[in-house]
Amino acid sequence: MRKISGIVRTGGFALLTVFWGTAAAQECINFVRPVTGSSITAPVCTLEVEKNDCKRSIRKVEFQARYFAAGADTPTVISIGTVSRSPYLIEWDVSEIPNQLFSGASFLAEAKLSNGDLVAARQEGVFFLHQKVERLKHQVPFAFAGTKKIEGEPIALPAPRPGVSIKALIYWNEKELAFLVHVLDPKFTGKLSPEQLASQGCEILLDPQKERKPFPGKDVFLFSVPLNGKPYRIIYKPVPNDSGSFSFQTSTSPADIKAEVTMTEGEGFSIYCPLPIAVFGDKLPQSLSCNLVVKTLASAKEVKRTSWVNASVYETYSPYLWGELLMQERPVYMSRVLFGSVAFGGGLLVTLLIAAVVMFFTRPAIKNIAEQSDEDRQQFTAIREVLDSFVIASVSIDAAAKALEMTPKKLNTLLRKTTGMTFHDYMMYARIEIAKERLRSSHCSEETIALACGFHSQAEMEKFFLRFNHQTPAKFRSEQQVV
């Protein structure tokens, strides 16, 4: 990462190499504004210095700026102007200057004293946020944990060189926010040194709070997944000081991430990185700022960084520019509770259908008379005589039991004991037996026969005919009718 220094080694601030001088000389003037770490949102930046306890008077002050042009990774140094009397203040029109992010812009005030000496003051880490930014947005679908292949619109990163393509897929669920990065590279080889493989991989940059600061702070997550080695987190700590300097202290720590790396010779590599929800606290935010950086080898010694966000190498690490991930609602049909309920209901329905089929084909007919005891035969004969008189009429079990001077429960028990059927099934069975005789001996329509036998409709007769005879009335008639 670049560290802004008050001294420009090539180009501007050349006088500093000669006249930076002693600490006492630097104390003659100091910056009043802008202050280190400030953000300028207006198209004008005001620069002002004041004289300290310097014994010499100031003849003039020249203001210089060091900033980064659009897409540039090396700084531009310009002279803003000269002020010859107090207050030593100048306004710089920055309307045509791009936003200054990550390490920001820096300034030098160079004062010429009455004795001809030159003294200077510097101010670093000043950020410009005056230019409008169009941020990328990406809809993140829901998928179950552990999914390695999902359908959806991928994020396409710029090709680092001809013939190479980079795509990323993201999904979420209650357990993780998962990233799948695919790099297709026909020149890829895994036969490299461990160091070269470790320099490749991907970085996942997240700002859950969407604070959009110009530089990464402690609340921003930067995870790196190398092709060789364990994932780790990069931590940036901005370090301003009273002298006006601004720099970053960087450190790394192991990340509790179970990433998977797949490398295929002559094809490329893939990275699957599920970030546990615990990273974000109790739950995943509905939206968050994000950037993806994929690192590939441009040559044996040069690593090429490709970013989802179009920015210079360093500004890709500025949360101010990052895109936005929007978590889509979980589809109702993908609810585990609903899915389990449907599966249970479906299984229960299948079980009931199987049971119905088994009952259909195994329902016992009237027991053979030889299997019945004398007492059973006498009871059944008495019951049948009464029930036969009710066969073609719509009679309830209560009415039939009353005619037999017994309770409905006892009637059902006796019928099950002697026929294996309930009252309702026995009445349907008896009607079917009458219908069979009429189908054999008459040319009446099935509907006429059904109604004459006490069925409510032809469909009801067909239902019980199939149940007790395992064939339709039409087929029975075609085989059994007496011409």
C-alpha distance (Angstrom), angle and dihedral (degrees) to the residues before:
residue distance angle dihedral
M1 . . .
R2 3.80 . .
K3 3.75 119.9 .
I4 3.77 115.1 -153.9
S5 3.77 111.4 -131.2
G6 3.78 128.0 -173.1
I7 3.77 89.2 -129.1
V8 3.80 118.9 74.8
R9 3.74 108.2 -152.5
T10 3.78 94.4 -159.2
G11 3.78 123.7 26.5
G12 3.83 123.9 -7.1
F13 3.81 129.2 36.8
A14 3.80 85.9 40.9
L15 3.78 92.1 148.6
L16 3.79 90.0 63.1
T17 3.78 90.5 66.8
V18 3.78 87.6 64.6
F19 3.80 106.6 25.1
W20 3.85 105.5 33.7
G21 3.76 83.2 107.5
T22 3.76 127.3 163.1
A23 3.76 130.4 -21.2
A24 3.81 89.1 -103.4
A25 3.78 90.8 57.5
Q26 3.80 90.3 52.6
E27 3.78 90.7 53.1
C28 3.80 93.3 64.6
I29 3.82 90.7 83.9
N30 3.76 135.4 15.6
F31 3.79 136.3 -176.4
V32 3.78 118.2 -97.2
R33 3.80 94.0 -179.4
P34 2.92 147.8 54.5
V35 3.78 96.8 28.3
T36 3.77 124.9 -147.1
G37 3.82 111.7 -86.8
S38 3.80 95.1 20.4
S39 3.80 122.6 135.4
I40 3.79 121.3 -138.0
T41 3.81 112.9 -149.9
A42 3.82 98.4 167.8
P43 3.85 123.7 80.2
V44 3.82 89.3 -115.0
C45 3.79 127.2 70.0
T46 3.82 117.6 -162.0
L47 3.81 117.1 -149.1
E48 3.80 120.4 -166.9
V49 3.81 135.5 168.3
E50 3.78 131.6 -177.1
K51 3.77 135.1 -154.2
N52 3.78 118.0 -107.0
D53 3.83 126.8 -163.4
C54 3.76 91.5 -48.3
K55 3.85 110.9 145.9
R56 3.78 93.0 -147.8
S57 3.77 123.5 75.7
I58 3.78 121.1 -121.1
R59 3.77 118.8 -113.9
K60 3.78 97.8 -174.0
V61 3.81 143.7 -20.2
E62 3.77 125.2 -141.4
F63 3.82 118.3 -158.0
Q64 3.78 120.9 -150.7
A65 3.80 130.8 -177.4
R66 3.76 132.2 -153.7
Y67 3.82 115.4 -162.1
F68 3.79 142.5 144.7
A69 3.76 121.7 -101.4
A70 3.82 119.3 -138.8
G71 3.81 110.9 -61.5
A72 3.81 93.0 -6.2
D73 3.77 124.1 136.1
T74 3.81 94.4 -166.9
P75 3.82 123.1 63.9
T76 3.78 130.9 -109.0
V77 3.83 118.6 -139.5
I78 3.80 122.3 -157.5
S79 3.80 138.8 168.0
I80 3.79 109.7 -119.1
G81 3.82 97.7 -168.8
T82 3.82 147.7 -73.0
V83 3.82 129.7 -95.0
S84 3.86 118.8 -160.0
R85 3.80 101.7 -172.1
S86 3.78 140.8 32.9
P87 2.95 132.5 -50.4
Y88 3.77 89.4 55.0
L89 3.77 94.9 -150.4
I90 3.77 135.2 134.2
E91 3.80 134.7 177.5
W92 3.79 117.5 -137.9
D93 3.78 119.5 -156.1
V94 3.81 104.4 -135.8
S95 3.81 97.3 171.2
E96 3.84 90.2 114.4
I97 3.79 94.7 41.0
P98 3.82 116.5 96.9
N99 3.79 121.5 -121.1
Q100 3.78 111.9 -75.6
L101 3.79 109.0 -138.0
F102 3.80 142.6 163.3
S103 3.84 97.8 21.0
G104 3.81 95.9 9.8
A105 3.78 130.5 -154.2
S106 3.83 126.0 -48.9
F107 3.79 132.5 -149.7
L108 3.77 137.7 -153.4
A109 3.78 125.3 -158.6
E110 3.82 110.5 -163.4
A111 3.81 115.7 -167.5
K112 3.80 127.2 -165.1
L113 3.81 111.4 -149.5
S114 3.78 128.5 -147.8
N115 3.80 91.7 -100.5
G116 3.78 91.6 53.3
D117 3.81 96.6 -102.7
L118 3.77 119.7 138.5
V119 3.81 120.7 -137.7
A120 3.79 129.0 175.5
A121 3.79 144.4 -162.7
R122 3.76 127.2 -162.0
Q123 3.75 136.0 -156.0
E124 3.80 123.0 -167.4
G125 3.79 137.8 178.7
V126 3.81 98.8 46.3
F127 3.79 112.5 152.1
F128 3.81 129.0 -151.1
L129 3.81 116.5 -151.1
H130 3.79 98.2 163.0
Q131 3.82 99.2 110.3
K132 3.81 118.3 84.7
V133 3.80 114.7 -112.1
E134 3.81 124.7 -150.9
R135 3.78 104.4 -151.9
L136 3.78 124.2 -153.8
K137 3.80 118.8 -117.8
H138 3.78 130.0 -157.8
Q139 3.80 130.2 -173.1
V140 3.81 111.7 -133.8
P141 3.84 114.1 -152.4
F142 3.80 126.6 -146.8
A143 3.82 118.6 -108.1
F144 3.78 133.7 164.0
A145 3.82 118.6 -93.1
G146 3.79 114.7 -86.8
T147 3.80 94.8 27.8
K148 3.81 109.4 150.5
K149 3.80 98.9 179.0
I150 3.78 124.0 43.0
E151 3.75 135.8 169.3
G152 3.77 118.8 -125.1
E153 3.76 146.0 89.6
P154 3.83 109.5 -51.3
I155 3.78 127.0 -146.8
A156 3.79 107.8 -109.4
L157 3.80 115.2 -150.5
P158 3.82 121.6 -159.2
A159 3.80 115.0 -89.4
P160 3.83 110.4 -102.2
R161 3.80 88.7 -150.0
P162 3.83 138.2 -8.6
G163 3.80 114.6 -65.6
V164 3.82 94.8 24.1
S165 3.80 125.5 105.1
I166 3.79 130.0 -175.3
K167 3.79 124.9 -162.5
A168 3.78 132.1 171.3
L169 3.80 131.2 -162.8
I170 3.79 123.4 -164.0
Y171 3.79 131.8 -169.2
W172 3.79 137.2 168.0
N173 3.78 140.9 -151.9
E174 3.80 138.3 160.4
K175 3.82 91.1 -75.3
E176 3.80 106.5 39.7
L177 3.77 152.7 3.6
A178 3.80 102.9 -132.1
F179 3.81 130.3 -160.2
L180 3.81 124.5 -162.6
V181 3.80 113.6 -169.6
H182 3.80 120.0 -172.1
V183 3.82 121.4 -169.7
L184 3.80 115.4 -171.9
D185 3.79 109.0 -161.4
P186 3.84 121.2 156.8
K187 3.81 89.2 -163.0
F188 3.78 95.3 52.6
T189 3.77 117.4 125.0
G190 3.74 130.6 -178.9
K191 3.81 90.5 -159.6
L192 3.79 92.7 96.9
S193 3.77 133.0 113.6
P194 3.82 117.2 -83.0
E195 3.81 88.5 -110.2
Q196 3.81 93.1 54.2
L197 3.80 91.7 48.8
A198 3.80 90.8 46.7
S199 3.81 89.9 55.0
Q200 3.82 89.8 60.1
G201 3.78 128.3 68.7
C202 3.78 134.8 74.1
E203 3.79 139.9 -62.5
I204 3.80 123.2 -146.6
L205 3.80 112.9 -154.7
L206 3.82 117.4 -166.6
D207 3.80 135.2 179.1
P208 3.84 104.4 -174.7
Q209 3.82 93.2 179.0
K210 3.83 92.9 49.7
E211 3.79 90.3 -139.2
R212 3.82 89.6 152.9
K213 3.76 95.1 -148.0
P214 3.82 116.4 176.6
F215 3.81 91.1 -120.7
P216 3.82 133.7 32.0
G217 3.77 115.7 -93.1
K218 3.79 137.4 -179.3
D219 3.84 93.7 -74.2
V220 3.80 92.7 57.2
F221 3.81 121.3 90.8
L222 3.80 120.9 -142.5
F223 3.80 112.3 179.3
S224 3.79 122.3 -175.7
V225 3.82 122.6 -159.8
P226 3.84 110.9 -170.6
L227 3.79 125.1 -164.9
N228 3.78 88.1 -121.8
G229 3.77 121.2 35.8
K230 3.79 136.6 20.7
P231 3.82 125.2 -54.0
Y232 3.77 116.1 -96.6
R233 3.78 140.5 -177.2
I234 3.80 123.6 -117.5
I235 3.80 115.8 -144.5
Y236 3.81 122.7 -161.7
K237 3.78 120.8 -162.0
P238 3.82 116.3 -173.3
V239 3.81 112.4 -138.5
P240 3.81 116.5 -162.6
N241 3.80 120.0 170.9
D242 3.77 140.2 -169.7
S243 3.79 93.6 -96.7
G244 3.80 89.7 66.6
S245 3.78 97.8 -105.8
F246 3.80 122.9 135.5
S247 3.79 126.6 -165.2
F248 3.81 142.4 145.4
Q249 3.74 130.9 -110.8
T250 3.79 108.7 -151.6
S251 3.77 128.1 -163.7
T252 3.78 137.2 165.3
S253 3.78 133.2 -140.1
P254 3.83 132.9 -175.9
A255 3.81 113.9 -89.9
D256 3.78 120.8 -141.0
I257 3.80 92.4 -131.2
K258 3.79 126.2 131.0
A259 3.79 99.0 -148.2
E260 3.79 123.1 173.1
V261 3.81 122.8 -146.6
T262 3.81 122.5 -163.7
M263 3.82 120.3 -171.4
T264 3.80 124.2 -171.5
E265 3.78 120.5 -169.9
G266 3.81 111.6 -117.3
E267 3.82 92.7 3.7
G268 3.79 110.2 65.0
F269 3.79 138.1 -116.2
S270 3.79 140.6 -71.1
I271 3.79 130.3 -152.9
Y272 3.80 125.3 -160.0
C273 3.80 111.3 -167.5
P274 3.82 120.3 173.3
L275 3.80 112.2 -171.5
P276 3.82 110.9 -152.9
I277 3.79 116.5 -123.8
A278 3.80 88.3 -120.6
V279 3.81 86.6 76.1
F280 3.81 88.4 69.0
G281 3.81 97.8 39.3
D282 3.79 123.4 -112.8
K283 3.80 96.6 -11.9
L284 3.77 143.3 0.3
P285 3.84 115.3 -91.4
Q286 3.81 116.9 -114.4
S287 3.80 87.5 -120.4
L288 3.79 136.8 7.2
S289 3.78 140.7 174.3
C290 3.78 115.9 -100.0
N291 3.76 145.3 171.1
L292 3.79 131.3 -176.3
V293 3.79 124.0 -149.4
V294 3.80 120.1 -170.7
K295 3.81 118.8 -164.9
T296 3.79 120.6 -152.3
L297 3.79 133.6 163.5
A298 3.79 115.2 -97.3
S299 3.80 89.4 179.8
A300 3.77 137.8 -11.8
K301 3.81 90.7 -76.0
E302 3.79 105.5 21.0
V303 3.80 123.9 83.7
K304 3.79 116.9 -156.1
R305 3.82 116.8 -148.8
T306 3.80 115.3 -152.9
S307 3.78 117.3 -168.7
W308 3.82 133.3 -162.8
V309 3.82 86.9 -140.1
N310 3.79 113.9 64.1
A311 3.79 104.0 -124.1
S312 3.76 142.4 115.9
V313 3.79 119.0 -73.6
Y314 3.79 94.0 -92.7
E315 3.78 100.1 36.3
T316 3.80 90.0 59.0
Y317 3.81 83.1 78.1
S318 3.80 94.0 56.0
P319 3.84 110.9 102.9
Y320 3.80 87.8 -153.2
L321 3.83 89.6 76.7
W322 3.78 101.4 37.6
G323 3.77 122.3 120.5
E324 3.79 124.8 -115.5
L325 3.80 127.6 -110.1
L326 3.81 113.8 -151.5
M327 3.81 116.8 -161.9
Q328 3.80 110.7 -136.4
E329 3.79 119.5 -138.7
R330 3.78 114.2 -91.9
P331 3.83 109.1 -104.8
V332 3.79 112.6 -112.5
Y333 3.80 91.3 -127.2
M334 3.83 89.5 57.6
S335 3.81 93.9 58.4
R336 3.80 107.8 121.2
V337 3.82 91.1 -146.4
L338 3.79 92.0 50.2
F339 3.79 91.3 41.7
G340 3.80 90.3 51.9
S341 3.80 91.9 46.6
V342 3.79 92.0 49.5
A343 3.80 91.1 46.4
F344 3.80 90.6 49.0
G345 3.80 92.1 45.9
G346 3.80 91.2 46.7
G347 3.78 91.3 48.9
L348 3.80 91.2 48.0
L349 3.80 90.9 49.1
V350 3.80 91.5 50.2
T351 3.81 89.6 48.4
L352 3.79 91.4 51.3
L353 3.79 91.7 47.3
I354 3.80 91.2 50.8
A355 3.79 90.0 48.1
A356 3.81 90.3 49.8
V357 3.81 91.2 50.9
V358 3.79 91.3 48.3
M359 3.77 91.2 49.0
F360 3.80 90.0 46.6
F361 3.78 93.2 56.3
T362 3.79 98.1 34.9
R363 3.81 103.0 40.8
P364 3.81 106.8 129.1
A365 3.78 119.8 -120.1
I366 3.80 122.0 -139.0
K367 3.76 107.6 -50.8
N368 3.75 117.8 -104.5
I369 3.80 110.8 -94.5
A370 3.82 89.4 -126.7
E371 3.82 89.5 62.4
Q372 3.80 92.6 57.6
S373 3.80 126.8 87.1
D374 3.81 121.1 -123.7
E375 3.78 90.0 -104.6
D376 3.83 91.6 50.4
R377 3.79 91.4 48.6
Q378 3.78 92.0 50.9
Q379 3.81 92.3 48.2
F380 3.79 93.3 46.8
T381 3.84 92.0 47.3
A382 3.79 90.4 54.4
I383 3.80 92.1 45.7
R384 3.80 94.7 45.5
E385 3.82 93.1 51.8
V386 3.78 90.3 56.9
L387 3.80 95.9 40.8
D388 3.81 93.2 47.3
S389 3.77 88.1 60.4
F390 3.80 88.4 57.0
V391 3.82 99.1 41.7
I392 3.79 99.6 104.4
A393 3.79 93.4 37.1
S394 3.76 127.6 79.6
V395 3.76 100.3 -111.6
S396 3.79 128.4 161.4
I397 3.76 126.7 -132.4
D398 3.80 88.6 -113.4
A399 3.82 91.6 58.4
A400 3.80 93.0 45.4
A401 3.80 92.2 48.2
K402 3.78 90.7 49.6
A403 3.82 90.4 52.8
L404 3.81 88.4 51.6
E405 3.80 91.9 45.5
M406 3.81 94.6 -122.5
T407 3.77 138.3 103.0
P408 3.86 120.9 -88.8
K409 3.82 88.8 -117.9
K410 3.82 92.4 54.6
L411 3.81 91.1 46.6
N412 3.79 91.1 53.4
T413 3.82 91.1 46.6
L414 3.80 92.6 51.8
L415 3.81 92.6 46.8
R416 3.81 91.6 50.6
K417 3.79 90.0 48.3
T418 3.80 95.1 50.5
T419 3.82 102.9 29.5
G420 3.80 106.5 17.7
M421 3.83 88.4 -125.2
T422 3.78 137.9 102.1
F423 3.79 122.1 -116.6
H424 3.81 92.4 -97.7
D425 3.82 94.2 47.8
Y426 3.81 91.3 47.0
M427 3.82 91.9 52.6
M428 3.83 90.2 49.2
Y429 3.81 89.8 47.6
A430 3.80 91.9 51.1
R431 3.81 91.3 49.2
I432 3.81 90.6 50.2
E433 3.81 90.0 53.5
I434 3.81 89.9 54.0
A435 3.82 90.2 45.7
K436 3.81 91.0 52.2
E437 3.79 91.4 56.5
R438 3.78 91.9 49.1
L439 3.81 92.0 46.9
R440 3.78 89.1 53.8
S441 3.79 97.3 45.7
S442 3.80 107.1 32.4
H443 3.78 141.2 52.7
C444 3.81 94.5 -142.5
S445 3.80 117.7 131.3
E446 3.77 119.1 -95.0
E447 3.80 90.5 -114.6
T448 3.80 91.6 54.7
I449 3.79 91.8 48.6
A450 3.82 91.6 46.9
L451 3.79 93.8 53.8
A452 3.81 91.8 42.9
C453 3.81 90.7 54.2
G454 3.81 93.5 53.1
F455 3.85 99.9 -98.3
H456 3.77 117.7 137.8
S457 3.80 92.1 -133.6
Q458 3.79 145.2 -6.4
A459 3.81 88.6 -101.7
E460 3.81 91.5 57.8
M461 3.79 90.8 51.5
E462 3.81 91.6 48.8
K463 3.80 90.2 50.2
F464 3.80 95.3 55.2
F465 3.80 93.6 35.5
L466 3.80 89.1 58.8
R467 3.79 90.3 44.2
F468 3.81 96.7 53.2
N469 3.83 100.2 30.3
H470 3.82 103.1 27.7
Q471 3.84 91.1 -130.7
T472 3.78 138.1 75.8
P473 3.83 123.5 -97.0
A474 3.82 89.2 -114.8
K475 3.79 92.6 55.6
F476 3.81 91.1 45.1
R477 3.79 90.7 50.9
S478 3.82 92.6 48.4
E479 3.81 90.2 53.7
Q480 3.83 101.7 35.9
Q481 3.82 108.2 28.7
V482 3.79 115.1 122.3
V483 3.80 107.9 -134.4
